[in-house]
Each structure stands twice: as structure tokens, then as C-alpha cells.
Amino acid sequence: MTQKTIVITGGAGFVGSNLIRKLNSRGQSNIIIIDNYDERKLLNIKDCQFIDYITYKKGISHIEEALSKHDIDAILHIGANADVLVKDAEIMFNANYEHSRFYLDYCTGREIPLIYASSSAVYGNSSNCIIDNAFEHPHNVYSWSKWMFDKYVLANMHAFESRVIGLRFFNIFGMGEFHKDKNASLPHRFYSFIREKGFIDLFDKQIERDYVWVEDVCDVILEILTDSSLENGIYNLGSGNPISHRAMAELVVEECVKRNVSADTSSLIKSIPMPEELLNSFQFHTKAEELPEIVSRHTAHNKEKIRKYVNQLIDRSTI
């Protein structure tokens, strides 16, 4: 039986590389990666199997020409410019809106599935994270670019003959995010703070966010790809159980103390003022709501998964 050929944009990145490993473990190797040539990210796919690698840096025409050499069965569009500090709307919208429209048109024109990554950033500081315009309040160029594509998808959903599923990712943590620096997940950053500075500096504001394990995210995506029961639409992909920054810091400290990474002292968490420039572009609360069963079934018990991840980081540091 001939393997299906799957395109994964952002395939050398955090979620994308985890998707490839999971597909490889299931015997799937006909995978085309679309990403840039970043040496740090290439480490993520060193042990992965795939058949082609296409740079998105040469533009949409180059991507289209390179894909024409293959018979594509599905696109998992994970790649994006996620740097919330980028202020140039042309740069951000070219990456997150124009490229996304290309993949949508490519898939619908060939009647093949498109599963794409949206973002919980579109909610801003809404009191509810519900997929409805009333609760969507983007507050930076990144979140506006994600919101814009979601609006385009929803406006044209009635015309799609093939599957189109958008997933609003909440805060994802897990192995494979080492290249992300300041954009890495909070468990990773807090662990890095302890290793590098000996303590965690914590903003002096009440911040509570929804965290989801990358393994669960990949399981959800691949189940949606093979199970057609979920109707076309946009869905939240989170745990539904937010954790405060303070509780996250305490959890990371507990695991570090257990593993003798740090001494058990009260000085491991230090409060610092939040910079003024972040106050109007920072999400203080997120909670994934109205989760479909295919998501909620995978994403429970996230505190235990965070603990497991911290221990994976400790193990990696001791190799």
C-alpha cells in the first residue's frame, strides 16, 4: 500500500518536528517539510525521516513549484512567525496570512485536508476564550494576523468541499523547543532561569494561562487527520485547566529540588515589576473553552505532564 504524502509547514520547529517523529513512529515517512534553514531547528529533525525540505524564504511561487513535483495528500500547516515583538505588519501578515491563504487555496483546489494552527492570542484579555467575534480582541500584530486568517476561513467555510480544520493552540510545552529562546514555554523558561541564574524572576501581576503538552497536541492533530467525524471549523486546543505563573514556578522549583538541581530555599522565586511596555500587549488569563471531545480526551492532567517535562529537561541537562 502506497504511503500518503503529508506536508508539514514549520516541520523543523517545535510542534512540527514532534509531529514528524510521531508519524515516523507509525511507519509514515513520506513527509515534506516546509521551513527555513535554521541550524538550531535542524537539530530537531536530525533523526527524522522525510522525503523533501522546502524553504519558505523564497516565497509562495517557489513553494508551489516545489510541491508540483509531488502528489500531496494533506497539509498540516503549523509554521508561523510567532514573534510577538515584531511590529512590522507587512512582514507578519505575509508570513501568517498570505502564506496561509496559499495553503488553503492549494488544499481546497485539490480537495485534500488542511489542518492549520491558529492561536489563543486572538482572544487577547477577553473574559472568555470562546470562538466568537465578541470574545476576540487581538492586541498585537501577531494576533491580528492569526485572527485575519481565521476570519477568512470562517467567511468561506460554506464553500469548502474538503476538510478544513483550524486549531487555536494555547500555551504548548514539551521537548523540541530549545531553539525558541524568549518564546519558549514557561516551564522551559523557568527551568532555564534556575539553571542560569539560580532563581526564577516572576512578574508581580496575577497571570493565569492554559498549558497543553506537545505530545497531546500532536495526538489530536493526527487523530483529526484520520478521523473525519469532526466537522469543518475552528476549535480551541488547550487543557481547559489554567495554571498561574506562581503555581508554575512553584511546580518547577519542586521538581528541581527533588532532583537536587537546586537547594530547598525560599529564594528560588523572586518577584519583579512587569515592564510598562508589556502591560497593553500581555495576556493575563487564558482558558480553553468549549473543547470538542477529541481534544478534551487527550489534554487532561496537564500538571502531571508539566512535571514530567521538567524532569525530561533535567535528564537532558545531565547527559
N, C-alpha and C positions, 0 to 999 in steps of 0.2 A: 504493500500500500504506500503510495507516494505521500510524503510529508507535506503538510500545508506550509506555505511561506509567510512568515509573520514579520512585519516591520515594527521595530520599536524605536521611536524617537526618544532622544535622551538616553539611549541604551547603555552608554558608558557611565551614566550618572548613578545616583543613589538608588532610586526606585527601579530604573531601567535595568541596571545590572543585576539586581535581585530577581527581577522578572526573568531575565535570561537564564540565570542559574536554576530557577525553579522549572523553567521549560526544559532545560538540558536534563535535569534530573528525571523528567518524564519522557525522555527519549526524543525531544524536539530540538533539532539543530539547524533547521532551515530558517535562520533568523537574519534579518538585515538591520544593522544598526545605523541610525542617523544621529550624528552628534558632531562635536568639534574635536580637534586634535589637541587634547589637554593631557600631558604626560601623567599628571596625578590621577585623572579619571581612568586612563588606560589600565592602571593597576587593578581597577575593579573588574575588568574583563579578561585579565591575563589567563585565567583558567576556564574561560567560557568558550563554547562552540558557536560559531556563526559563519555565514557564507559571504557577507559583504559589509563594508563600512563606508558610509557616505557622509561627507562633511556638509553641514547646513550653511557654512560660512560663504559658500559660493552662490547662494541664493536659490530661489524656488525653481528656476529653469534648470539648474544643474541637478537638483534633486529629482525633478520629473524625468529628465533624460536618463539618469542612473537607474531609476525604478523601471523604466521601459524595458530594461534588459531582463526583468524578472516577471514571473506570474504571481502576483500578490494576492493572498487570501484574506488578510486582515491587517489593520494598522492599530497599534497601541500607541497613542500619541501622548507621551509622558513629558517630553522635553519642553522647556520654557526658560525664559530669562526671569529668574526669581529674585533678583537683587532689588530689594525694596528701596535701596538708596539711589537707584537710577532715577534721574529727574527728566531725562530726555524722552518725551512721549513718542517721538518718531522711532527711536531705537526699540523701545519697549513694545509698541504696537506692531511693528514689523515682525518681531520675534513671536509674540503671543497672539496676535490677531490675524495678520496676513498669512503667516505660515499655517496657522490652524485652519483657516478657511481653505487653503490649498488642500490639506489632508482631508477635510470634509468633502470638498468637491471631488477629489480623487476617489474616495470610497463610495460616495453616493452614485457617481457616474458609472462605477463598475459593480455596484450593488454588493459590496463587501463590507464587513463590520468595521466600525470605528468606535473605539473606546478611548476617551480622552480625559486628561487630568485638568479639572478646574481647581478652584481653591476656596477655602473658607475665608480667605482675605476679603472676598466680595462683601461679607457681612459687616466689615468694619467693627464698630462698637454697638451694633444692634442689640437690643434686649433679647432677641430670639434669632437663632440660626435656622431659618426656615426658607425653603426655596420659593420665594415670593418677592416681587419688586419692593413691597412695603418694608421688607426686612433687610434689603441690600443697600449698604451705604459705603461703597469703596472710598478709601481715604488716602490712596497714593497711586502713582502711575501704574504700578504692577497690578493692583487690584482692579483698577479701571480696565486694563487690557483684558483681564480674565472675565470680568463682567460683560464687556462688549461682545466677546465671542459667545458666551452663554446666551446673551440676548439674540444674537444672530441664529444660533441653533434653535432656540425656542420658537422664534418667529417663522422658521422654515420647517419645523418638525413634521407638520402635516404632509409635506411633500416627499419625505424620505421613504424609499422603497426598501432600504436595507437598514440594518441595526445601527443606531447612533446613541451611545450612552456616555453622558458626562458624569464625572465623579468629583465632587468638591472635597479634595483632600484637606483634612485637618492636620495637626502637627504630627509629622511622621518621624519616628526614631528607629534606629537599628543599624546593623553593620553595613558598611559601604558608604558612609557619609563623611569620611575622613578628609576629603578634598574641599568640603563646603565652608570651612573656616567660620566666619561670623554667622553664616546662615545654617550652620549645623543645628541639630535638635538640642533642646535644653538639657536632657540627660547627658549628652555628649559634651556640651559646653561646660556644664557644672563639674563633670569628672575632670575635664581638661584644666579647669581652674584649680582644682585641688592638686593635680599633678604639677602644674606650672607655678602656682602662687602659694599653695599651701592652704587656701581658703576659697570660699565662694562669695563673691560680692553680689548682693541681691538688691534690686531696686526697691525703694521704700514705698511702693504702691501695692495695693491688693490686685494681684494678677492671677487669673484662673483660666486655664486653657484645656482643650480636649486633645489628648495624645493617642496615637494609634501606631501599632507596631508594623514595620515594613513587611514582615512576613505575612501578616493578616491582609494588608493592602494588596499584596501580590496574589494571595489566595482568592480574594474577592474578584480581582480583575480577571483571573484565569477561569474562575467559575462562571462569571458573566459571559466570557468568550465562548464557553462550551455549552452553556445552558441558556436557551433562548426565552425562558419564561419571564424574564424582567423586561417590561415594556420600554420602548424608546423614551428617553427623558434624561433629566439631570437629578442626581441623588447625592446626598451627603455621605461621606465615607470617614467616619470617626468612631469613637467608642461610646459616645453619649455620657461619659463619666469624666468631667473635667477635674484637673488637679491644680492646686495653687502652686505658684513658684516656690513659696515657702515649704510646702509639703514635698515638692520635688527635690529641693535642696536637702531637706532632712532625710529623704529616702536615699539619695546618692551618698550622703555622709554615712548613714548606717551601713551601707554595703562596703564602703571604703574602710570603715573602722573594723568591720568583721574580717576583712581580708588584709588587715594591717597595712593598708595604704597610708593611713593617717592615724595619729593618736586620737583617743577619745577626749577631745577638749571642746569647750563651748566657743572657741574662737574660729571654728571652721566655717561659720556663716556670718558675714558682715553686711550690714545694711548701708546702702549708698543712695544718694539722691538721684532720681531719674532726670536725665538731661532735658532741658526745656524743649529742645527741638524734636524730641520724641513724643511729647505729650499729645499732639494732634494727629499723629500717624501711627499710633501703637494700639494693638488690640488688647484690651484689659480682660475680656471674657469671651470665651467661645465654648459652645456645647453643641455637638451634632444632634439635630433633632429629626424626627420623622424618618428614622433609618429603615430601609427595606430589610426584610428578614435575611436576605442573602448577605447583608452587611453585618447586622447585629449578631448573627450566629457566629461570625468569625472574630469579632472585635471586643469581646468581653474580657474581664480580668486584666486590664492593662497595667495595674500597679505591679502585679507579679511579673509581667513581661518587661517592664522597665527595670526591675531588679535583675532579671536575667540578663538584660542588655548591659547594665553596669558591670556585671561580672564578666561578660564577654569582653568588655573594654579592658578590665583589669587583666584578664588572661592574655589578651593581645599585647599589653604593655610589658608583660613579664617574659614574652618569648625571646 
